[in-house]
Amino acid sequence: MKFTIFQESRIGKRKANQDRNAYCYSRDALLMVIADGMGGHLHGEIAAQIAVQFITQAFQRDARPSLSDPVYFLSRTLTNAHNAILDYAFDKQLPEAPRTTVVACIVQDGFAHWAHAGDSRLYILRRGNIATRTKDHSRVQLMMDQGLLDADGAARHPSRNRIYSCLGGNHPPQVEFSKRFLLRDGDIVALCTDGLWGPLDDQTLILGLADGKVMQAVPHLLDQAESRGGDSCDNLSMIAMRWEEESGVPHADSISTQTMALDHFTTRLDTFDQTRPPAREIDLTEDEIEKAIAEINAAIHKFSK
């Protein structure tokens, strides 16, 4: 495989960052995953951390160097990540399990496969157009499907952040799976939370990623979303990957997995303590952070079989 990839997450104007994102690749497969946690103090970000960390660790266990069935992998891991969040809530005796959106994408054998729950999105851009994107599991999306709202009305609707599918919570997730999508040289696969796509329209995303220079495009799009989000800017995160044909002209930032060992992985996943903001009133102590990390790992371990 050959591609260029970049990810970044920012806190915006919130007191904590409940977004999580990661990518991981072996010689023959690539995982990208992004989550946006929802819940009271601390618990939303733990739900997102459990989801992203669980899926990434499962990929590291199974993709040696490729997955036997990417769709089955996505189905099984998202279900087990949901169960791990519920188990965490049970152990903590929470009145309601925390929740998180999720969108996860596997690229293997030149095809992309993805699954999502909630309103974090995946876009595939080709030659300056949106080739496909996920459809939000939200109330306003249902109203748009019924012809009751247009895009402008949806952007201003008071229920625009209400979703009906997620990992965690009191109901099983309604996970939506894609058909496999054949990638072509120069295609951009972008995953993002609503803190990024909310302030930006599709045309801004298209223009921002048009030149394929994802290392520069992602920070620039985050800058634009933060600026437009103003004092109410949400957490915002994005992963963008430019797919390249093996026989094509290499770019300066290209990654080639051809020479990787069969059991090796490269992973970019921020740990729970690394995502904490600078010292603020609600900051956790080191002991509280260590306890949270232990609880995350315990919840993941029970379902990692």
HELIX and SHEET records of a PDB file:
HELIX    1   1 HIS A   43  ASP A   62  1                                  20    
HELIX    2   2 PRO A   70  ASP A   91  1                                  22    
HELIX    3   3 ARG A  139  ASP A  145  1                                   7    
HELIX    4   4 ALA A  151  ARG A  156  1                                   6    
HELIX    5   5 ASP A  194  TRP A  197  1                                   4    
HELIX    6   6 ASP A  202  LEU A  209  1                                   8    
HELIX    7   7 VAL A  214  GLY A  229  1                                  16    
HELIX    8   8 GLY A  230  SER A  232  5                                   3    
HELIX    9   9 PHE A  272  THR A  275  5                                   4    
HELIX   10  10 GLU A  286  LYS A  302  1                                  17    
SHEET    1   A 6 ASN A 129  ARG A 133  0                                        
SHEET    2   A 6 ARG A 121  ARG A 126 -1                                        
SHEET    3   A 6 ILE A 188  CYS A 192 -1                                        
SHEET    4   A 6 LEU A 236  GLU A 244 -1                                        
SHEET    5   A 6 LYS A   2  ARG A  10 -1                                        
SHEET    6   A 6 ILE A 255  SER A 256 -1                                        
SHEET    1   B 5 LEU A 167  GLY A 168  0                                        
SHEET    2   B 5 ARG A  99  GLN A 108 -1                                        
SHEET    3   B 5 ALA A  29  MET A  38 -1                                        
SHEET    4   B 5 ASP A  19  TYR A  25 -1                                        
SHEET    5   B 5 THR A 266  LEU A 269 -1                                        
SHEET    1   C 4 LEU A 167  GLY A 168  0                                        
SHEET    2   C 4 ARG A  99  GLN A 108 -1                                        
SHEET    3   C 4 PHE A 111  ALA A 117 -1                                        
SHEET    4   C 4 GLU A 176  PHE A 177 -1                                        
SHEET    1   D 4 LEU A 167  GLY A 168  0                                        
SHEET    2   D 4 ARG A  99  GLN A 108 -1                                        
SHEET    3   D 4 PHE A 111  ALA A 117 -1                                        
SHEET    4   D 4 PHE A 181  LEU A 182 -1                                        
END                                                                             
